[in-house]
Amino acid sequence: MKEKVVLAFSGGLDTSFCAIYLAKEKGLEVYTAIANTGGFSKEELDTIEKKAYSLGVKAHKTLDVTNEYYQKGIRYMVYGNVLRNNTYPISVSSERIFQALAVIEYAQSIGAKYVAHGSTGAGNDQIRFDLAFEVLAPEIEILTPTRDLELSRDAEIEYLRNHGIKDNYEKMAYSINKGLWGTSIGGKETLSSDKTLPEEAYPTHCQKEGEELVTLEFLKGQLRAVNGQTYYNPVDAINEVEKIGSAWAVGRDMHIGDTIIGIKGRVGFEAAAPMLIIKAHQMLEKHTLTKWQQYWKEQLGNWYGMFLHEAMYLEPVMRDIEKFLENSQENVTGKVMVKLRPYSFQLIGIESNHDLMKSEFGQYGEMNKGWTADDAKGFTKILANQLKIFYSVNKQ
């Protein structure tokens, strides 16, 4: 009787290669599972299932982790305004732990001896999958054909062709990972420092001209309404923002960062909803939080994003940071107006009952109402004390 292996499957080149290799070369009974983090439609999931069965797998399973991904991941990334290197909303980085959790649970449920993924040896995903599998199911052996064989994409394509697998190999020149929190795109252009992705590499394209005003409404830090339409499930609100924003092709960029394994890497991405939501949320916070709330939240938000990126989601300190981030959102409620244009957007302003920019205390650069001129002079004199003492003692 053949041993079972569960392969984390996306239908892309690497996992297609693994499905054939594990069956043909290793003699295993291959079960594939895709953990959908919200980026796939039913039609796309059906196509991936058909792809899996065309590769000869024993069974295929679709695992929906969209709501869990939002509640345990995205929500805190919005609270923390998490952007890796001030650019990338760590779309793939944040998905992997939830995909790994779902896949390893499925592997345990069917009594699989092995679990496999298609990550290469030169990226972050190998660490993210391996670490989660190792911590949560040390009894299940991890198989990584693409990494172990050190195969290039061309070599994988050749292997599939030799086994009679026909596909759109030209399209496979780009590795596309799609999820609720954005889409990452890797290809030959991202392997060098001097090129960018061509228009055809992006899954969506600009469909509009002129400009459009969009209103995003937050309730205690969570997106609850888009253009006046209230959504009970924030996931639906995110999808609506993505639908609106992607039509303008906003949220595109190239992320350059340090990998977990110590090398530099580049990846293209399109993330209309994440960029619009994070930037709108951040603007609302500038109006509703004190400067020290913003300061400390920025530090912890960066740490949270770093740990999430570095495969340390299961580290207990993450739960502590989540509590801080959630508590910081008590007054982050209001509307943010955003203007969309082809390939760009502009934050216009906010409306909030918690807006700390209240005119009864004064208007910056105009007039003060909460203090007198003598109050300001006295405050400045006291504020200067520490510096006056320092320079008096340490005369140049």
Secondary structure, 3 states (H helix, E strand, C coil): CCCEEEEECCCCHHHHHHHHHHHHCCCCEEEEEEEECCCCCHHHHHHHHHHHHHCCCCEEEEEECHHHHHHHHHHHHHHCCCCECCCECCHHHHHHHHHHHHHHHHHHHCCCCEEECCCCCCCCHHHHHHHHHHHHCCCCEEECHHHHHCCCHHHHHHHHHHCCCCCCCCHHHCEEEEECCEEEEECHHHHCCCCCCCHHHCCCCCCCCCCEEEEEEEECCEEEEECCEECCCHHHHHHHHHHHHHCCCCCEEEEEEECCCCCEEEEEEECHHHHHHHHHHHHHHHHHCCHHHHHHHHHHHHHHHHHHHCCCCCCCHHHHHHHHHHHCCCCCCEEEEEEEECCEEEEEEEECCCCCCCHHHEECCCEECCCCHHHHHHHHHHHCHHHHHHHHHCCC
